[in-house]
Amino acid sequence: MRKVANFCDYFVLCSGNSDRHVKAIIEGIKENVEHLGIHIPRAEGGKDARWMLLDLGDVIVHAFEKQSREFYGLEYLWQSAKAVNWKK
């Protein structure tokens, strides 16, 4: 992202099957990041949970309900950024 946006190095985009699933994804990330001692400066979208965001500084995490991810199309909006395929 750094070549197309000056506010982060990476976007992480992921999808959940429901608002509860999206909340669980974000809560899991929060727990693991906080366990590592990393401060979370900003989180957005807790009420609706169709799209939630965690600002981890150099990494911005977007968790979407599948329909919302398709609607907002961040992959298209930021298509000039290099995609990084990551598998655990």
PyMOL Python script that loads the backbone (N, CA, C, O; Angstrom):
from pymol import cmd

cmd.read_pdbstr("""\
ATOM      1  N   MET A   1       0.811  -1.193   0.000  1.00  0.00           N
ATOM      2  CA  MET A   1       0.000   0.000   0.000  1.00  0.00           C
ATOM      3  C   MET A   1       0.855   1.259   0.000  1.00  0.00           C
ATOM      4  O   MET A   1       0.403   2.303  -0.471  1.00  0.00           O
ATOM      5  N   ARG A   2       2.057   1.189   0.506  1.00  0.00           N
ATOM      6  CA  ARG A   2       2.857   2.402   0.697  1.00  0.00           C
ATOM      7  C   ARG A   2       3.058   3.175  -0.607  1.00  0.00           C
ATOM      8  O   ARG A   2       3.192   4.398  -0.576  1.00  0.00           O
ATOM      9  N   LYS A   3       3.082   2.494  -1.736  1.00  0.00           N
ATOM     10  CA  LYS A   3       3.289   3.200  -3.006  1.00  0.00           C
ATOM     11  C   LYS A   3       2.035   3.921  -3.483  1.00  0.00           C
ATOM     12  O   LYS A   3       2.132   4.821  -4.318  1.00  0.00           O
ATOM     13  N   VAL A   4       0.865   3.552  -2.979  1.00  0.00           N
ATOM     14  CA  VAL A   4      -0.378   4.194  -3.412  1.00  0.00           C
ATOM     15  C   VAL A   4      -1.085   4.950  -2.285  1.00  0.00           C
ATOM     16  O   VAL A   4      -2.006   5.722  -2.553  1.00  0.00           O
ATOM     17  N   ALA A   5      -0.676   4.745  -1.042  1.00  0.00           N
ATOM     18  CA  ALA A   5      -1.270   5.439   0.108  1.00  0.00           C
ATOM     19  C   ALA A   5      -0.186   5.663   1.154  1.00  0.00           C
ATOM     20  O   ALA A   5       0.626   4.773   1.411  1.00  0.00           O
ATOM     21  N   ASN A   6      -0.172   6.832   1.749  1.00  0.00           N
ATOM     22  CA  ASN A   6       0.891   7.133   2.708  1.00  0.00           C
ATOM     23  C   ASN A   6       0.510   6.841   4.158  1.00  0.00           C
ATOM     24  O   ASN A   6       1.250   7.215   5.068  1.00  0.00           O
ATOM     25  N   PHE A   7      -0.623   6.184   4.395  1.00  0.00           N
ATOM     26  CA  PHE A   7      -1.076   5.986   5.766  1.00  0.00           C
ATOM     27  C   PHE A   7      -0.896   4.564   6.282  1.00  0.00           C
ATOM     28  O   PHE A   7      -1.138   4.317   7.464  1.00  0.00           O
ATOM     29  N   CYS A   8      -0.479   3.622   5.439  1.00  0.00           N
ATOM     30  CA  CYS A   8      -0.229   2.262   5.919  1.00  0.00           C
ATOM     31  C   CYS A   8       0.614   1.502   4.902  1.00  0.00           C
ATOM     32  O   CYS A   8       0.761   1.921   3.753  1.00  0.00           O
ATOM     33  N   ASP A   9       1.161   0.384   5.347  1.00  0.00           N
ATOM     34  CA  ASP A   9       1.926  -0.485   4.458  1.00  0.00           C
ATOM     35  C   ASP A   9       1.067  -1.599   3.881  1.00  0.00           C
ATOM     36  O   ASP A   9       1.291  -2.035   2.752  1.00  0.00           O
ATOM     37  N   TYR A  10       0.085  -2.061   4.649  1.00  0.00           N
ATOM     38  CA  TYR A  10      -0.737  -3.192   4.212  1.00  0.00           C
ATOM     39  C   TYR A  10      -2.200  -2.983   4.574  1.00  0.00           C
ATOM     40  O   TYR A  10      -2.526  -2.391   5.602  1.00  0.00           O
ATOM     41  N   PHE A  11      -3.065  -3.479   3.711  1.00  0.00           N
ATOM     42  CA  PHE A  11      -4.480  -3.690   4.018  1.00  0.00           C
ATOM     43  C   PHE A  11      -4.659  -5.195   4.126  1.00  0.00           C
ATOM     44  O   PHE A  11      -4.148  -5.941   3.291  1.00  0.00           O
ATOM     45  N   VAL A  12      -5.368  -5.641   5.129  1.00  0.00           N
ATOM     46  CA  VAL A  12      -5.782  -7.039   5.222  1.00  0.00           C
ATOM     47  C   VAL A  12      -7.284  -7.024   5.007  1.00  0.00           C
ATOM     48  O   VAL A  12      -8.014  -6.363   5.745  1.00  0.00           O
ATOM     49  N   LEU A  13      -7.750  -7.752   3.996  1.00  0.00           N
ATOM     50  CA  LEU A  13      -9.174  -7.829   3.681  1.00  0.00           C
ATOM     51  C   LEU A  13      -9.645  -9.249   3.938  1.00  0.00           C
ATOM     52  O   LEU A  13      -9.055 -10.207   3.437  1.00  0.00           O
ATOM     53  N   CYS A  14     -10.711  -9.384   4.722  1.00  0.00           N
ATOM     54  CA  CYS A  14     -11.254 -10.708   4.980  1.00  0.00           C
ATOM     55  C   CYS A  14     -12.774 -10.621   5.081  1.00  0.00           C
ATOM     56  O   CYS A  14     -13.337  -9.546   5.285  1.00  0.00           O
ATOM     57  N   SER A  15     -13.417 -11.757   4.938  1.00  0.00           N
ATOM     58  CA  SER A  15     -14.881 -11.805   4.938  1.00  0.00           C
ATOM     59  C   SER A  15     -15.400 -12.795   5.958  1.00  0.00           C
ATOM     60  O   SER A  15     -14.781 -13.823   6.235  1.00  0.00           O
ATOM     61  N   GLY A  16     -16.558 -12.454   6.511  1.00  0.00           N
ATOM     62  CA  GLY A  16     -17.286 -13.357   7.391  1.00  0.00           C
ATOM     63  C   GLY A  16     -18.630 -13.681   6.776  1.00  0.00           C
ATOM     64  O   GLY A  16     -19.101 -12.965   5.891  1.00  0.00           O
ATOM     65  N   ASN A  17     -19.250 -14.752   7.237  1.00  0.00           N
ATOM     66  CA  ASN A  17     -20.541 -15.179   6.702  1.00  0.00           C
ATOM     67  C   ASN A  17     -21.720 -14.432   7.307  1.00  0.00           C
ATOM     68  O   ASN A  17     -22.822 -14.480   6.761  1.00  0.00           O
ATOM     69  N   SER A  18     -21.508 -13.739   8.429  1.00  0.00           N
ATOM     70  CA  SER A  18     -22.575 -13.015   9.110  1.00  0.00           C
ATOM     71  C   SER A  18     -21.940 -11.907   9.945  1.00  0.00           C
ATOM     72  O   SER A  18     -20.718 -11.842  10.070  1.00  0.00           O
ATOM     73  N   ASP A  19     -22.775 -11.034  10.516  1.00  0.00           N
ATOM     74  CA  ASP A  19     -22.236  -9.988  11.381  1.00  0.00           C
ATOM     75  C   ASP A  19     -21.551 -10.581  12.612  1.00  0.00           C
ATOM     76  O   ASP A  19     -20.547 -10.045  13.081  1.00  0.00           O
ATOM     77  N   ARG A  20     -22.083 -11.676  13.134  1.00  0.00           N
ATOM     78  CA  ARG A  20     -21.455 -12.347  14.280  1.00  0.00           C
ATOM     79  C   ARG A  20     -20.083 -12.906  13.906  1.00  0.00           C
ATOM     80  O   ARG A  20     -19.146 -12.857  14.702  1.00  0.00           O
ATOM     81  N   HIS A  21     -19.978 -13.425  12.715  1.00  0.00           N
ATOM     82  CA  HIS A  21     -18.708 -13.970  12.236  1.00  0.00           C
ATOM     83  C   HIS A  21     -17.685 -12.850  12.079  1.00  0.00           C
ATOM     84  O   HIS A  21     -16.527 -13.007  12.465  1.00  0.00           O
ATOM     85  N   VAL A  22     -18.110 -11.717  11.512  1.00  0.00           N
ATOM     86  CA  VAL A  22     -17.214 -10.563  11.358  1.00  0.00           C
ATOM     87  C   VAL A  22     -16.725 -10.100  12.725  1.00  0.00           C
ATOM     88  O   VAL A  22     -15.533  -9.848  12.903  1.00  0.00           O
ATOM     89  N   LYS A  23     -17.636  -9.986  13.696  1.00  0.00           N
ATOM     90  CA  LYS A  23     -17.235  -9.592  15.056  1.00  0.00           C
ATOM     91  C   LYS A  23     -16.235 -10.578  15.650  1.00  0.00           C
ATOM     92  O   LYS A  23     -15.269 -10.170  16.295  1.00  0.00           O
ATOM     93  N   ALA A  24     -16.461 -11.870  15.438  1.00  0.00           N
ATOM     94  CA  ALA A  24     -15.558 -12.894  15.968  1.00  0.00           C
ATOM     95  C   ALA A  24     -14.170 -12.787  15.334  1.00  0.00           C
ATOM     96  O   ALA A  24     -13.159 -12.957  16.016  1.00  0.00           O
ATOM     97  N   ILE A  25     -14.122 -12.505  14.035  1.00  0.00           N
ATOM     98  CA  ILE A  25     -12.834 -12.329  13.358  1.00  0.00           C
ATOM     99  C   ILE A  25     -12.072 -11.171  13.989  1.00  0.00           C
ATOM    100  O   ILE A  25     -10.896 -11.304  14.328  1.00  0.00           O
ATOM    101  N   ILE A  26     -12.743 -10.039  14.144  1.00  0.00           N
ATOM    102  CA  ILE A  26     -12.095  -8.853  14.717  1.00  0.00           C
ATOM    103  C   ILE A  26     -11.677  -9.101  16.166  1.00  0.00           C
ATOM    104  O   ILE A  26     -10.572  -8.727  16.561  1.00  0.00           O
ATOM    105  N   GLU A  27     -12.540  -9.721  16.955  1.00  0.00           N
ATOM    106  CA  GLU A  27     -12.190 -10.010  18.352  1.00  0.00           C
ATOM    107  C   GLU A  27     -10.985 -10.944  18.432  1.00  0.00           C
ATOM    108  O   GLU A  27     -10.120 -10.762  19.288  1.00  0.00           O
ATOM    109  N   GLY A  28     -10.922 -11.935  17.554  1.00  0.00           N
ATOM    110  CA  GLY A  28      -9.771 -12.839  17.529  1.00  0.00           C
ATOM    111  C   GLY A  28      -8.482 -12.113  17.185  1.00  0.00           C
ATOM    112  O   GLY A  28      -7.437 -12.369  17.782  1.00  0.00           O
ATOM    113  N   ILE A  29      -8.561 -11.213  16.225  1.00  0.00           N
ATOM    114  CA  ILE A  29      -7.372 -10.429  15.854  1.00  0.00           C
ATOM    115  C   ILE A  29      -6.966  -9.535  17.021  1.00  0.00           C
ATOM    116  O   ILE A  29      -5.785  -9.459  17.363  1.00  0.00           O
ATOM    117  N   LYS A  30      -7.939  -8.858  17.635  1.00  0.00           N
ATOM    118  CA  LYS A  30      -7.641  -7.981  18.782  1.00  0.00           C
ATOM    119  C   LYS A  30      -6.937  -8.743  19.889  1.00  0.00           C
ATOM    120  O   LYS A  30      -5.910  -8.296  20.399  1.00  0.00           O
ATOM    121  N   GLU A  31      -7.483  -9.892  20.263  1.00  0.00           N
ATOM    122  CA  GLU A  31      -6.897 -10.687  21.344  1.00  0.00           C
ATOM    123  C   GLU A  31      -5.463 -11.078  21.037  1.00  0.00           C
ATOM    124  O   GLU A  31      -4.590 -10.962  21.896  1.00  0.00           O
ATOM    125  N   ASN A  32      -5.214 -11.536  19.825  1.00  0.00           N
ATOM    126  CA  ASN A  32      -3.873 -11.973  19.465  1.00  0.00           C
ATOM    127  C   ASN A  32      -2.899 -10.810  19.376  1.00  0.00           C
ATOM    128  O   ASN A  32      -1.750 -10.935  19.801  1.00  0.00           O
ATOM    129  N   VAL A  33      -3.329  -9.701  18.839  1.00  0.00           N
ATOM    130  CA  VAL A  33      -2.460  -8.527  18.718  1.00  0.00           C
ATOM    131  C   VAL A  33      -2.143  -7.957  20.096  1.00  0.00           C
ATOM    132  O   VAL A  33      -0.993  -7.621  20.380  1.00  0.00           O
ATOM    133  N   GLU A  34      -3.154  -7.846  20.949  1.00  0.00           N
ATOM    134  CA  GLU A  34      -2.928  -7.333  22.298  1.00  0.00           C
ATOM    135  C   GLU A  34      -2.039  -8.273  23.101  1.00  0.00           C
ATOM    136  O   GLU A  34      -1.231  -7.823  23.914  1.00  0.00           O
ATOM    137  N   HIS A  35      -2.184  -9.577  22.877  1.00  0.00           N
ATOM    138  CA  HIS A  35      -1.326 -10.570  23.538  1.00  0.00           C
ATOM    139  C   HIS A  35       0.149 -10.353  23.166  1.00  0.00           C
ATOM    140  O   HIS A  35       1.046 -10.622  23.964  1.00  0.00           O
ATOM    141  N   LEU A  36       0.380  -9.870  21.956  1.00  0.00           N
ATOM    142  CA  LEU A  36       1.740  -9.581  21.501  1.00  0.00           C
ATOM    143  C   LEU A  36       2.235  -8.217  21.984  1.00  0.00           C
ATOM    144  O   LEU A  36       3.373  -7.835  21.713  1.00  0.00           O
ATOM    145  N   GLY A  37       1.386  -7.491  22.694  1.00  0.00           N
ATOM    146  CA  GLY A  37       1.772  -6.184  23.217  1.00  0.00           C
ATOM    147  C   GLY A  37       1.639  -5.055  22.213  1.00  0.00           C
ATOM    148  O   GLY A  37       2.213  -3.984  22.408  1.00  0.00           O
ATOM    149  N   ILE A  38       0.893  -5.278  21.145  1.00  0.00           N
ATOM    150  CA  ILE A  38       0.707  -4.259  20.119  1.00  0.00           C
ATOM    151  C   ILE A  38      -0.542  -3.453  20.456  1.00  0.00           C
ATOM    152  O   ILE A  38      -1.621  -4.010  20.658  1.00  0.00           O
ATOM    153  N   HIS A  39      -0.382  -2.147  20.514  1.00  0.00           N
ATOM    154  CA  HIS A  39      -1.491  -1.241  20.812  1.00  0.00           C
ATOM    155  C   HIS A  39      -2.380  -1.068  19.579  1.00  0.00           C
ATOM    156  O   HIS A  39      -1.874  -0.946  18.463  1.00  0.00           O
ATOM    157  N   ILE A  40      -3.689  -1.057  19.773  1.00  0.00           N
ATOM    158  CA  ILE A  40      -4.643  -0.835  18.688  1.00  0.00           C
ATOM    159  C   ILE A  40      -5.144   0.596  18.812  1.00  0.00           C
ATOM    160  O   ILE A  40      -6.006   0.883  19.643  1.00  0.00           O
ATOM    161  N   PRO A  41      -4.604   1.506  17.983  1.00  0.00           N
ATOM    162  CA  PRO A  41      -4.985   2.909  18.116  1.00  0.00           C
ATOM    163  C   PRO A  41      -6.432   3.214  17.744  1.00  0.00           C
ATOM    164  O   PRO A  41      -7.017   4.164  18.266  1.00  0.00           O
ATOM    165  N   ARG A  42      -7.020   2.412  16.841  1.00  0.00           N
ATOM    166  CA  ARG A  42      -8.367   2.742  16.384  1.00  0.00           C
ATOM    167  C   ARG A  42      -9.103   1.502  15.896  1.00  0.00           C
ATOM    168  O   ARG A  42      -8.529   0.642  15.228  1.00  0.00           O
ATOM    169  N   ALA A  43     -10.387   1.426  16.243  1.00  0.00           N
ATOM    170  CA  ALA A  43     -11.268   0.372  15.748  1.00  0.00           C
ATOM    171  C   ALA A  43     -12.593   1.026  15.379  1.00  0.00           C
ATOM    172  O   ALA A  43     -13.059   1.930  16.072  1.00  0.00           O
ATOM    173  N   GLU A  44     -13.193   0.572  14.296  1.00  0.00           N
ATOM    174  CA  GLU A  44     -14.447   1.149  13.807  1.00  0.00           C
ATOM    175  C   GLU A  44     -15.442   0.047  13.467  1.00  0.00           C
ATOM    176  O   GLU A  44     -15.047  -1.070  13.131  1.00  0.00           O
ATOM    177  N   GLY A  45     -16.728   0.360  13.555  1.00  0.00           N
ATOM    178  CA  GLY A  45     -17.772  -0.497  13.038  1.00  0.00           C
ATOM    179  C   GLY A  45     -18.347  -1.518  13.991  1.00  0.00           C
ATOM    180  O   GLY A  45     -18.916  -2.508  13.529  1.00  0.00           O
ATOM    181  N   GLY A  46     -18.234  -1.339  15.274  1.00  0.00           N
ATOM    182  CA  GLY A  46     -18.712  -2.333  16.228  1.00  0.00           C
ATOM    183  C   GLY A  46     -20.205  -2.541  16.276  1.00  0.00           C
ATOM    184  O   GLY A  46     -20.649  -3.654  16.555  1.00  0.00           O
ATOM    185  N   LYS A  47     -21.007  -1.512  16.014  1.00  0.00           N
ATOM    186  CA  LYS A  47     -22.465  -1.633  16.123  1.00  0.00           C
ATOM    187  C   LYS A  47     -23.050  -2.505  15.025  1.00  0.00           C
ATOM    188  O   LYS A  47     -23.759  -3.472  15.305  1.00  0.00           O
ATOM    189  N   ASP A  48     -22.761  -2.170  13.799  1.00  0.00           N
ATOM    190  CA  ASP A  48     -23.389  -2.813  12.652  1.00  0.00           C
ATOM    191  C   ASP A  48     -22.711  -4.130  12.290  1.00  0.00           C
ATOM    192  O   ASP A  48     -23.388  -5.117  12.005  1.00  0.00           O
ATOM    193  N   ALA A  49     -21.412  -4.151  12.300  1.00  0.00           N
ATOM    194  CA  ALA A  49     -20.586  -5.338  12.042  1.00  0.00           C
ATOM    195  C   ALA A  49     -20.713  -5.888  10.630  1.00  0.00           C
ATOM    196  O   ALA A  49     -20.365  -7.044  10.390  1.00  0.00           O
ATOM    197  N   ARG A  50     -21.203  -5.090   9.693  1.00  0.00           N
ATOM    198  CA  ARG A  50     -21.134  -5.514   8.293  1.00  0.00           C
ATOM    199  C   ARG A  50     -19.763  -5.196   7.721  1.00  0.00           C
ATOM    200  O   ARG A  50     -19.304  -5.823   6.766  1.00  0.00           O
ATOM    201  N   TRP A  51     -19.117  -4.198   8.334  1.00  0.00           N
ATOM    202  CA  TRP A  51     -17.757  -3.837   7.953  1.00  0.00           C
ATOM    203  C   TRP A  51     -17.088  -3.307   9.209  1.00  0.00           C
ATOM    204  O   TRP A  51     -17.512  -2.293   9.764  1.00  0.00           O
ATOM    205  N   MET A  52     -16.052  -3.987   9.652  1.00  0.00           N
ATOM    206  CA  MET A  52     -15.304  -3.539  10.822  1.00  0.00           C
ATOM    207  C   MET A  52     -13.860  -3.293  10.415  1.00  0.00           C
ATOM    208  O   MET A  52     -13.333  -3.931   9.503  1.00  0.00           O
ATOM    209  N   LEU A  53     -13.237  -2.359  11.107  1.00  0.00           N
ATOM    210  CA  LEU A  53     -11.881  -1.953  10.766  1.00  0.00           C
ATOM    211  C   LEU A  53     -11.039  -1.887  12.028  1.00  0.00           C
ATOM    212  O   LEU A  53     -11.488  -1.406  13.069  1.00  0.00           O
ATOM    213  N   LEU A  54      -9.818  -2.375  11.920  1.00  0.00           N
ATOM    214  CA  LEU A  54      -8.809  -2.211  12.974  1.00  0.00           C
ATOM    215  C   LEU A  54      -7.628  -1.476  12.372  1.00  0.00           C
ATOM    216  O   LEU A  54      -7.078  -1.898  11.354  1.00  0.00           O
ATOM    217  N   ASP A  55      -7.241  -0.386  12.995  1.00  0.00           N
ATOM    218  CA  ASP A  55      -6.058   0.358  12.577  1.00  0.00           C
ATOM    219  C   ASP A  55      -4.918  -0.064  13.485  1.00  0.00           C
ATOM    220  O   ASP A  55      -4.898   0.276  14.668  1.00  0.00           O
ATOM    221  N   LEU A  56      -3.976  -0.798  12.934  1.00  0.00           N
ATOM    222  CA  LEU A  56      -2.825  -1.273  13.708  1.00  0.00           C
ATOM    223  C   LEU A  56      -1.568  -0.480  13.358  1.00  0.00           C
ATOM    224  O   LEU A  56      -0.452  -0.946  13.587  1.00  0.00           O
ATOM    225  N   GLY A  57      -1.749   0.711  12.805  1.00  0.00           N
ATOM    226  CA  GLY A  57      -0.614   1.521  12.394  1.00  0.00           C
ATOM    227  C   GLY A  57      -0.239   1.230  10.964  1.00  0.00           C
ATOM    228  O   GLY A  57      -0.862   1.753  10.040  1.00  0.00           O
ATOM    229  N   ASP A  58       0.767   0.406  10.766  1.00  0.00           N
ATOM    230  CA  ASP A  58       1.219   0.060   9.416  1.00  0.00           C
ATOM    231  C   ASP A  58       0.298  -0.924   8.708  1.00  0.00           C
ATOM    232  O   ASP A  58       0.408  -1.124   7.499  1.00  0.00           O
ATOM    233  N   VAL A  59      -0.613  -1.541   9.465  1.00  0.00           N
ATOM    234  CA  VAL A  59      -1.540  -2.527   8.905  1.00  0.00           C
ATOM    235  C   VAL A  59      -2.970  -2.100   9.251  1.00  0.00           C
ATOM    236  O   VAL A  59      -3.289  -1.827  10.408  1.00  0.00           O
ATOM    237  N   ILE A  60      -3.814  -2.048   8.234  1.00  0.00           N
ATOM    238  CA  ILE A  60      -5.237  -1.769   8.425  1.00  0.00           C
ATOM    239  C   ILE A  60      -5.994  -3.053   8.090  1.00  0.00           C
ATOM    240  O   ILE A  60      -5.850  -3.596   6.995  1.00  0.00           O
ATOM    241  N   VAL A  61      -6.798  -3.535   9.035  1.00  0.00           N
ATOM    242  CA  VAL A  61      -7.576  -4.757   8.839  1.00  0.00           C
ATOM    243  C   VAL A  61      -9.020  -4.381   8.555  1.00  0.00           C
ATOM    244  O   VAL A  61      -9.642  -3.649   9.325  1.00  0.00           O
ATOM    245  N   HIS A  62      -9.549  -4.883   7.449  1.00  0.00           N
ATOM    246  CA  HIS A  62     -10.956  -4.702   7.088  1.00  0.00           C
ATOM    247  C   HIS A  62     -11.616  -6.081   7.124  1.00  0.00           C
ATOM    248  O   HIS A  62     -11.191  -6.998   6.421  1.00  0.00           O
ATOM    249  N   ALA A  63     -12.647  -6.220   7.938  1.00  0.00           N
ATOM    250  CA  ALA A  63     -13.414  -7.465   7.971  1.00  0.00           C
ATOM    251  C   ALA A  63     -14.839  -7.123   7.537  1.00  0.00           C
ATOM    252  O   ALA A  63     -15.491  -6.262   8.127  1.00  0.00           O
ATOM    253  N   PHE A  64     -15.303  -7.800   6.514  1.00  0.00           N
ATOM    254  CA  PHE A  64     -16.595  -7.512   5.903  1.00  0.00           C
ATOM    255  C   PHE A  64     -17.526  -8.707   5.985  1.00  0.00           C
ATOM    256  O   PHE A  64     -17.079  -9.854   6.008  1.00  0.00           O
ATOM    257  N   GLU A  65     -18.820  -8.434   6.030  1.00  0.00           N
ATOM    258  CA  GLU A  65     -19.807  -9.417   5.656  1.00  0.00           C
ATOM    259  C   GLU A  65     -19.671  -9.544   4.133  1.00  0.00           C
ATOM    260  O   GLU A  65     -19.400  -8.543   3.469  1.00  0.00           O
ATOM    261  N   LYS A  66     -19.847 -10.711   3.573  1.00  0.00           N
ATOM    262  CA  LYS A  66     -19.552 -10.939   2.151  1.00  0.00           C
ATOM    263  C   LYS A  66     -20.230  -9.936   1.223  1.00  0.00           C
ATOM    264  O   LYS A  66     -19.588  -9.425   0.305  1.00  0.00           O
ATOM    265  N   GLN A  67     -21.511  -9.643   1.439  1.00  0.00           N
ATOM    266  CA  GLN A  67     -22.225  -8.702   0.569  1.00  0.00           C
ATOM    267  C   GLN A  67     -21.633  -7.300   0.664  1.00  0.00           C
ATOM    268  O   GLN A  67     -21.542  -6.601  -0.345  1.00  0.00           O
ATOM    269  N   SER A  68     -21.232  -6.881   1.855  1.00  0.00           N
ATOM    270  CA  SER A  68     -20.636  -5.556   2.029  1.00  0.00           C
ATOM    271  C   SER A  68     -19.284  -5.476   1.344  1.00  0.00           C
ATOM    272  O   SER A  68     -18.934  -4.445   0.769  1.00  0.00           O
ATOM    273  N   ARG A  69     -18.531  -6.552   1.402  1.00  0.00           N
ATOM    274  CA  ARG A  69     -17.221  -6.557   0.731  1.00  0.00           C
ATOM    275  C   ARG A  69     -17.401  -6.374  -0.776  1.00  0.00           C
ATOM    276  O   ARG A  69     -16.668  -5.610  -1.405  1.00  0.00           O
ATOM    277  N   GLU A  70     -18.358  -7.062  -1.339  1.00  0.00           N
ATOM    278  CA  GLU A  70     -18.640  -6.909  -2.768  1.00  0.00           C
ATOM    279  C   GLU A  70     -19.122  -5.492  -3.075  1.00  0.00           C
ATOM    280  O   GLU A  70     -18.706  -4.900  -4.071  1.00  0.00           O
ATOM    281  N   PHE A  71     -19.993  -4.945  -2.229  1.00  0.00           N
ATOM    282  CA  PHE A  71     -20.544  -3.616  -2.450  1.00  0.00           C
ATOM    283  C   PHE A  71     -19.461  -2.540  -2.437  1.00  0.00           C
ATOM    284  O   PHE A  71     -19.415  -1.698  -3.334  1.00  0.00           O
ATOM    285  N   TYR A  72     -18.586  -2.561  -1.425  1.00  0.00           N
ATOM    286  CA  TYR A  72     -17.573  -1.513  -1.295  1.00  0.00           C
ATOM    287  C   TYR A  72     -16.390  -1.711  -2.237  1.00  0.00           C
ATOM    288  O   TYR A  72     -15.756  -0.730  -2.628  1.00  0.00           O
ATOM    289  N   GLY A  73     -16.085  -2.909  -2.601  1.00  0.00           N
ATOM    290  CA  GLY A  73     -15.070  -3.201  -3.607  1.00  0.00           C
ATOM    291  C   GLY A  73     -13.697  -2.592  -3.348  1.00  0.00           C
ATOM    292  O   GLY A  73     -13.120  -1.980  -4.247  1.00  0.00           O
ATOM    293  N   LEU A  74     -13.168  -2.747  -2.152  1.00  0.00           N
ATOM    294  CA  LEU A  74     -11.847  -2.173  -1.852  1.00  0.00           C
ATOM    295  C   LEU A  74     -10.751  -2.740  -2.738  1.00  0.00           C
ATOM    296  O   LEU A  74      -9.779  -2.049  -3.045  1.00  0.00           O
ATOM    297  N   GLU A  75     -10.901  -3.995  -3.152  1.00  0.00           N
ATOM    298  CA  GLU A  75      -9.896  -4.570  -4.053  1.00  0.00           C
ATOM    299  C   GLU A  75      -9.826  -3.761  -5.351  1.00  0.00           C
ATOM    300  O   GLU A  75      -8.745  -3.549  -5.900  1.00  0.00           O
ATOM    301  N   TYR A  76     -10.981  -3.314  -5.831  1.00  0.00           N
ATOM    302  CA  TYR A  76     -11.011  -2.503  -7.050  1.00  0.00           C
ATOM    303  C   TYR A  76     -10.496  -1.090  -6.774  1.00  0.00           C
ATOM    304  O   TYR A  76      -9.716  -0.548  -7.557  1.00  0.00           O
ATOM    305  N   LEU A  77     -10.929  -0.499  -5.668  1.00  0.00           N
ATOM    306  CA  LEU A  77     -10.534   0.856  -5.316  1.00  0.00           C
ATOM    307  C   LEU A  77      -9.022   0.986  -5.183  1.00  0.00           C
ATOM    308  O   LEU A  77      -8.449   1.997  -5.589  1.00  0.00           O
ATOM    309  N   TRP A  78      -8.375  -0.021  -4.622  1.00  0.00           N
ATOM    310  CA  TRP A  78      -6.931   0.005  -4.390  1.00  0.00           C
ATOM    311  C   TRP A  78      -6.194  -0.963  -5.315  1.00  0.00           C
ATOM    312  O   TRP A  78      -5.157  -1.506  -4.935  1.00  0.00           O
ATOM    313  N   GLN A  79      -6.705  -1.182  -6.497  1.00  0.00           N
ATOM    314  CA  GLN A  79      -6.136  -2.170  -7.411  1.00  0.00           C
ATOM    315  C   GLN A  79      -4.704  -1.872  -7.846  1.00  0.00           C
ATOM    316  O   GLN A  79      -3.997  -2.780  -8.283  1.00  0.00           O
ATOM    317  N   SER A  80      -4.269  -0.635  -7.737  1.00  0.00           N
ATOM    318  CA  SER A  80      -2.901  -0.323  -8.118  1.00  0.00           C
ATOM    319  C   SER A  80      -1.876  -0.752  -7.064  1.00  0.00           C
ATOM    320  O   SER A  80      -0.674  -0.731  -7.326  1.00  0.00           O
ATOM    321  N   ALA A  81      -2.342  -1.136  -5.890  1.00  0.00           N
ATOM    322  CA  ALA A  81      -1.439  -1.668  -4.861  1.00  0.00           C
ATOM    323  C   ALA A  81      -1.109  -3.122  -5.195  1.00  0.00           C
ATOM    324  O   ALA A  81      -1.927  -3.844  -5.765  1.00  0.00           O
ATOM    325  N   LYS A  82       0.079  -3.527  -4.835  1.00  0.00           N
ATOM    326  CA  LYS A  82       0.502  -4.898  -5.082  1.00  0.00           C
ATOM    327  C   LYS A  82      -0.206  -5.861  -4.129  1.00  0.00           C
ATOM    328  O   LYS A  82      -0.196  -5.654  -2.915  1.00  0.00           O
ATOM    329  N   ALA A  83      -0.806  -6.884  -4.662  1.00  0.00           N
ATOM    330  CA  ALA A  83      -1.468  -7.900  -3.832  1.00  0.00           C
ATOM    331  C   ALA A  83      -0.421  -8.849  -3.265  1.00  0.00           C
ATOM    332  O   ALA A  83       0.525  -9.234  -3.951  1.00  0.00           O
ATOM    333  N   VAL A  84      -0.604  -9.215  -2.021  1.00  0.00           N
ATOM    334  CA  VAL A  84       0.280 -10.168  -1.357  1.00  0.00           C
ATOM    335  C   VAL A  84      -0.578 -11.360  -0.967  1.00  0.00           C
ATOM    336  O   VAL A  84      -1.493 -11.230  -0.154  1.00  0.00           O
ATOM    337  N   ASN A  85      -0.292 -12.505  -1.535  1.00  0.00           N
ATOM    338  CA  ASN A  85      -1.017 -13.719  -1.163  1.00  0.00           C
ATOM    339  C   ASN A  85      -0.364 -14.306   0.068  1.00  0.00           C
ATOM    340  O   ASN A  85       0.848 -14.513   0.106  1.00  0.00           O
ATOM    341  N   TRP A  86      -1.182 -14.573   1.077  1.00  0.00           N
ATOM    342  CA  TRP A  86      -0.665 -15.091   2.335  1.00  0.00           C
ATOM    343  C   TRP A  86      -1.513 -16.262   2.777  1.00  0.00           C
ATOM    344  O   TRP A  86      -2.741 -16.194   2.813  1.00  0.00           O
ATOM    345  N   LYS A  87      -0.837 -17.315   3.106  1.00  0.00           N
ATOM    346  CA  LYS A  87      -1.532 -18.478   3.658  1.00  0.00           C
ATOM    347  C   LYS A  87      -0.777 -18.921   4.881  1.00  0.00           C
ATOM    348  O   LYS A  87       0.453 -18.903   4.921  1.00  0.00           O
ATOM    349  N   LYS A  88      -1.540 -19.322   5.883  1.00  0.00           N
ATOM    350  CA  LYS A  88      -0.930 -19.779   7.132  1.00  0.00           C
ATOM    351  C   LYS A  88      -0.502 -21.202   6.988  1.00  0.00           C
ATOM    352  O   LYS A  88       0.037 -21.783   7.930  1.00  0.00           O
TER     353      LYS A  88
END
""", "prot")
cmd.dss("prot")
cmd.show_as("cartoon", "prot")
cmd.util.cbc("prot")
cmd.orient("prot")
